[in-house]
Amino acid sequence: MKTFTSSGFTLLEMLVVLAVLGLLVALGLSPYRYFVNTAKVNQAAEQFARDVENQRFNVKKTNTARTITINTSTNSYTLGTSTTTLPSGTKIALGTNATSTITFYPPFGTTISPVGVASPNIRSYTISLSSNSSYSRTVNVVGLIGKVVVK
């Protein structure tokens, strides 16, 4: 008499495996989404800070004042004649003591005019996700020394 041996998987076993896989994917999506959103905001904040720092460096190098104009409605900023737009899905907002322009003055690249009063004025600009402001970074420009700090 012939005996048949079954090989393969039963429907129940396949369903259990699919349920476990579905659970693992569901648990992994939240940290992945957090990582993607955080990386997007970090990239935008670092890009903005790097460009502000480059303008400050060019002021010290060329001994001429330079201005950065920030446009919050288009989420962009203008450095001289070139306009840079933040990565898609991010926005820039004016924070504490912030104005829509940052002007660096020679010879030290500070944001305080040589004829102005020296005060440790800190301007804050917030970079966040357009859809969720809980993901945000703050870029501070310290007026007295012109230093750019990303928090």
Phi and psi restraints in degrees (value plus and minus 20) as a CYANA .aco file:
   2 LYS   PHI    -107.2   -67.2
   2 LYS   PSI     118.5   158.5
   3 THR   PHI    -133.2   -93.2
   3 THR   PSI     120.3   160.3
   4 PHE   PHI    -120.2   -80.2
   4 PHE   PSI     111.2   151.2
   5 THR   PHI    -124.0   -84.0
   5 THR   PSI     115.2   155.2
   6 SER   PHI    -110.2   -70.2
   6 SER   PSI     116.8   156.8
   7 SER   PHI    -148.6  -108.6
   7 SER   PSI     134.4   174.4
   8 GLY   PHI      87.5   127.5
   8 GLY   PSI    -185.2  -145.2
   9 PHE   PHI    -137.2   -97.2
   9 PHE   PSI     127.5   167.5
  10 THR   PHI    -104.4   -64.4
  10 THR   PSI     144.7   184.7
  11 LEU   PHI     -80.7   -40.7
  11 LEU   PSI     -59.2   -19.2
  12 LEU   PHI     -83.1   -43.1
  12 LEU   PSI     -63.2   -23.2
  13 GLU   PHI     -82.4   -42.4
  13 GLU   PSI     -61.6   -21.6
  14 MET   PHI     -84.0   -44.0
  14 MET   PSI     -61.5   -21.5
  15 LEU   PHI     -84.7   -44.7
  15 LEU   PSI     -59.4   -19.4
  16 VAL   PHI     -84.1   -44.1
  16 VAL   PSI     -64.0   -24.0
  17 VAL   PHI     -82.6   -42.6
  17 VAL   PSI     -63.6   -23.6
  18 LEU   PHI     -83.9   -43.9
  18 LEU   PSI     -58.3   -18.3
  19 ALA   PHI     -85.8   -45.8
  19 ALA   PSI     -62.0   -22.0
  20 VAL   PHI     -85.1   -45.1
  20 VAL   PSI     -63.6   -23.6
  21 LEU   PHI     -82.1   -42.1
  21 LEU   PSI     -62.5   -22.5
  22 GLY   PHI     -80.8   -40.8
  22 GLY   PSI     -60.8   -20.8
  23 LEU   PHI     -84.9   -44.9
  23 LEU   PSI     -63.2   -23.2
  24 LEU   PHI     -83.9   -43.9
  24 LEU   PSI     -60.4   -20.4
  25 VAL   PHI     -85.4   -45.4
  25 VAL   PSI     -63.2   -23.2
  26 ALA   PHI     -83.1   -43.1
  26 ALA   PSI     -59.3   -19.3
  27 LEU   PHI     -91.1   -51.1
  27 LEU   PSI     -49.1    -9.1
  28 GLY   PHI    -104.0   -64.0
  28 GLY   PSI     -39.6     0.4
  29 LEU   PHI     -88.7   -48.7
  29 LEU   PSI     -58.6   -18.6
  30 SER   PHI     -83.2   -43.2
  30 SER   PSI     -70.6   -30.6
  31 PRO   PHI     -83.6   -43.6
  31 PRO   PSI     -54.2   -14.2
  32 TYR   PHI     -85.7   -45.7
  32 TYR   PSI     -64.8   -24.8
  33 ARG   PHI     -82.9   -42.9
  33 ARG   PSI     -61.7   -21.7
  34 TYR   PHI     -80.6   -40.6
  34 TYR   PSI     -64.2   -24.2
  35 PHE   PHI     -82.0   -42.0
  35 PHE   PSI     -64.8   -24.8
  36 VAL   PHI     -84.4   -44.4
  36 VAL   PSI     -65.2   -25.2
  37 ASN   PHI     -84.9   -44.9
  37 ASN   PSI     -63.2   -23.2
  38 THR   PHI     -83.8   -43.8
  38 THR   PSI     -61.7   -21.7
  39 ALA   PHI     -84.1   -44.1
  39 ALA   PSI     -58.9   -18.9
  40 LYS   PHI     -84.5   -44.5
  40 LYS   PSI     -64.5   -24.5
  41 VAL   PHI     -87.7   -47.7
  41 VAL   PSI     -61.8   -21.8
  42 ASN   PHI     -80.5   -40.5
  42 ASN   PSI     -63.3   -23.3
  43 GLN   PHI     -81.2   -41.2
  43 GLN   PSI     -65.1   -25.1
  44 ALA   PHI     -85.5   -45.5
  44 ALA   PSI     -63.1   -23.1
  45 ALA   PHI     -86.0   -46.0
  45 ALA   PSI     -62.3   -22.3
  46 GLU   PHI     -86.1   -46.1
  46 GLU   PSI     -58.8   -18.8
  47 GLN   PHI     -82.6   -42.6
  47 GLN   PSI     -67.1   -27.1
  48 PHE   PHI     -82.6   -42.6
  48 PHE   PSI     -67.0   -27.0
  49 ALA   PHI     -82.5   -42.5
  49 ALA   PSI     -60.7   -20.7
  50 ARG   PHI     -83.2   -43.2
  50 ARG   PSI     -62.6   -22.6
  51 ASP   PHI     -87.9   -47.9
  51 ASP   PSI     -58.7   -18.7
  52 VAL   PHI     -84.4   -44.4
  52 VAL   PSI     -64.4   -24.4
  53 GLU   PHI     -83.2   -43.2
  53 GLU   PSI     -57.8   -17.8
  54 ASN   PHI     -84.5   -44.5
  54 ASN   PSI     -59.5   -19.5
  55 GLN   PHI     -82.4   -42.4
  55 GLN   PSI     -62.9   -22.9
  56 ARG   PHI     -81.9   -41.9
  56 ARG   PSI     -63.4   -23.4
  57 PHE   PHI     -81.6   -41.6
  57 PHE   PSI     -63.0   -23.0
  58 ASN   PHI     -85.3   -45.3
  58 ASN   PSI     -51.4   -11.4
  59 VAL   PHI     -83.7   -43.7
  59 VAL   PSI     -65.6   -25.6
  60 LYS   PHI     -87.7   -47.7
  60 LYS   PSI     -54.1   -14.1
  61 LYS   PHI     -93.3   -53.3
  61 LYS   PSI     -64.1   -24.1
  62 THR   PHI    -117.8   -77.8
  62 THR   PSI     -30.3     9.7
  63 ASN   PHI      39.3    79.3
  63 ASN   PSI      15.1    55.1
  64 THR   PHI    -149.8  -109.8
  64 THR   PSI     125.8   165.8
  65 ALA   PHI     -89.1   -49.1
  65 ALA   PSI     125.2   165.2
  66 ARG   PHI    -154.4  -114.4
  66 ARG   PSI     124.1   164.1
  67 THR   PHI    -142.0  -102.0
  67 THR   PSI     120.8   160.8
  68 ILE   PHI    -132.3   -92.3
  68 ILE   PSI     106.6   146.6
  69 THR   PHI    -128.5   -88.5
  69 THR   PSI     105.9   145.9
  70 ILE   PHI    -124.2   -84.2
  70 ILE   PSI     108.2   148.2
  71 ASN   PHI    -133.7   -93.7
  71 ASN   PSI      84.1   124.1
  72 THR   PHI     -94.4   -54.4
  72 THR   PSI     -41.7    -1.7
  73 SER   PHI     -94.7   -54.7
  73 SER   PSI     -50.4   -10.4
  74 THR   PHI    -126.4   -86.4
  74 THR   PSI     -18.0    22.0
  75 ASN   PHI      33.1    73.1
  75 ASN   PSI      29.6    69.6
  76 SER   PHI    -160.1  -120.1
  76 SER   PSI     149.3   189.3
  77 TYR   PHI    -164.6  -124.6
  77 TYR   PSI     130.6   170.6
  78 THR   PHI    -132.8   -92.8
  78 THR   PSI     107.3   147.3
  79 LEU   PHI    -132.5   -92.5
  79 LEU   PSI      81.7   121.7
  80 GLY   PHI      47.5    87.5
  80 GLY   PSI    -131.1   -91.1
  81 THR   PHI    -125.9   -85.9
  81 THR   PSI     -26.1    13.9
  82 SER   PHI    -123.9   -83.9
  82 SER   PSI     118.5   158.5
  83 THR   PHI    -128.0   -88.0
  83 THR   PSI     111.9   151.9
  84 THR   PHI    -134.7   -94.7
  84 THR   PSI     109.5   149.5
  85 THR   PHI    -121.3   -81.3
  85 THR   PSI     118.3   158.3
  86 LEU   PHI     -84.5   -44.5
  86 LEU   PSI     136.4   176.4
  87 PRO   PHI     -75.1   -35.1
  87 PRO   PSI     129.1   169.1
  88 SER   PHI     -78.7   -38.7
  88 SER   PSI     121.4   161.4
  89 GLY   PHI      70.1   110.1
  89 GLY   PSI     -21.1    18.9
  90 THR   PHI    -138.4   -98.4
  90 THR   PSI     138.2   178.2
  91 LYS   PHI    -160.4  -120.4
  91 LYS   PSI     140.1   180.1
  92 ILE   PHI    -138.1   -98.1
  92 ILE   PSI     120.6   160.6
  93 ALA   PHI    -153.3  -113.3
  93 ALA   PSI     128.2   168.2
  94 LEU   PHI    -100.0   -60.0
  94 LEU   PSI     110.9   150.9
  95 GLY   PHI    -126.7   -86.7
  95 GLY   PSI    -164.1  -124.1
  96 THR   PHI     -82.6   -42.6
  96 THR   PSI     110.7   150.7
  97 ASN   PHI      37.0    77.0
  97 ASN   PSI      -7.1    32.9
  98 ALA   PHI    -104.3   -64.3
  98 ALA   PSI     126.4   166.4
  99 THR   PHI    -143.5  -103.5
  99 THR   PSI     149.5   189.5
 100 SER   PHI     -98.9   -58.9
 100 SER   PSI     -21.2    18.8
 101 THR   PHI    -151.3  -111.3
 101 THR   PSI     124.9   164.9
 102 ILE   PHI    -143.0  -103.0
 102 ILE   PSI     100.2   140.2
 103 THR   PHI    -135.0   -95.0
 103 THR   PSI     105.1   145.1
 104 PHE   PHI    -119.2   -79.2
 104 PHE   PSI     114.4   154.4
 105 TYR   PHI    -131.8   -91.8
 105 TYR   PSI     124.8   164.8
 106 PRO   PHI     -94.6   -54.6
 106 PRO   PSI     144.6   184.6
 107 PRO   PHI    -112.1   -72.1
 107 PRO   PSI     -28.2    11.8
 108 PHE   PHI    -124.0   -84.0
 108 PHE   PSI     -21.9    18.1
 109 GLY   PHI      53.5    93.5
 109 GLY   PSI      15.6    55.6
 110 THR   PHI    -112.4   -72.4
 110 THR   PSI     144.5   184.5
 111 THR   PHI    -113.6   -73.6
 111 THR   PSI     -12.1    27.9
 112 ILE   PHI    -125.4   -85.4
 112 ILE   PSI     107.0   147.0
 113 SER   PHI     -79.6   -39.6
 113 SER   PSI     124.2   164.2
 114 PRO   PHI     -77.9   -37.9
 114 PRO   PSI     -43.3    -3.3
 115 VAL   PHI    -118.7   -78.7
 115 VAL   PSI     -15.6    24.4
 116 GLY   PHI    -108.7   -68.7
 116 GLY   PSI    -198.4  -158.4
 117 VAL   PHI    -110.2   -70.2
 117 VAL   PSI     111.5   151.5
 118 ALA   PHI     -97.6   -57.6
 118 ALA   PSI      94.0   134.0
 119 SER   PHI    -161.7  -121.7
 119 SER   PSI     128.0   168.0
 120 PRO   PHI     -96.3   -56.3
 120 PRO   PSI      40.8    80.8
 121 ASN   PHI     -91.0   -51.0
 121 ASN   PSI     101.7   141.7
 122 ILE   PHI    -130.7   -90.7
 122 ILE   PSI     102.4   142.4
 123 ARG   PHI    -122.0   -82.0
 123 ARG   PSI     112.6   152.6
 124 SER   PHI    -133.7   -93.7
 124 SER   PSI     115.6   155.6
 125 TYR   PHI    -146.9  -106.9
 125 TYR   PSI     110.2   150.2
 126 THR   PHI    -125.2   -85.2
 126 THR   PSI     106.0   146.0
 127 ILE   PHI    -126.4   -86.4
 127 ILE   PSI     106.8   146.8
 128 SER   PHI    -165.8  -125.8
 128 SER   PSI     153.5   193.5
 129 LEU   PHI     -92.4   -52.4
 129 LEU   PSI     124.0   164.0
 130 SER   PHI     -85.7   -45.7
 130 SER   PSI     -54.9   -14.9
 131 SER   PHI    -109.2   -69.2
 131 SER   PSI     -40.4    -0.4
 132 ASN   PHI    -171.0  -131.0
 132 ASN   PSI      85.9   125.9
 133 SER   PHI     -94.7   -54.7
 133 SER   PSI     -24.2    15.8
 134 SER   PHI     -91.1   -51.1
 134 SER   PSI     -41.0    -1.0
 135 TYR   PHI    -112.8   -72.8
 135 TYR   PSI      83.7   123.7
 136 SER   PHI    -169.2  -129.2
 136 SER   PSI     136.8   176.8
 137 ARG   PHI    -152.3  -112.3
 137 ARG   PSI     129.5   169.5
 138 THR   PHI    -132.3   -92.3
 138 THR   PSI     111.2   151.2
 139 VAL   PHI    -128.1   -88.1
 139 VAL   PSI      97.6   137.6
 140 ASN   PHI    -124.5   -84.5
 140 ASN   PSI     114.8   154.8
 141 VAL   PHI    -134.0   -94.0
 141 VAL   PSI      94.2   134.2
 142 VAL   PHI    -104.3   -64.3
 142 VAL   PSI      97.7   137.7
 143 GLY   PHI     -84.5   -44.5
 143 GLY   PSI     -62.1   -22.1
 144 LEU   PHI     -85.0   -45.0
 144 LEU   PSI     -58.2   -18.2
 145 ILE   PHI    -134.3   -94.3
 145 ILE   PSI     -28.3    11.7
 146 GLY   PHI      56.5    96.5
 146 GLY   PSI     -12.9    27.1
 147 LYS   PHI     -90.6   -50.6
 147 LYS   PSI     125.4   165.4
 148 VAL   PHI    -131.4   -91.4
 148 VAL   PSI     106.2   146.2
 149 VAL   PHI    -146.2  -106.2
 149 VAL   PSI     110.5   150.5
 150 VAL   PHI    -124.3   -84.3
 150 VAL   PSI     105.6   145.6
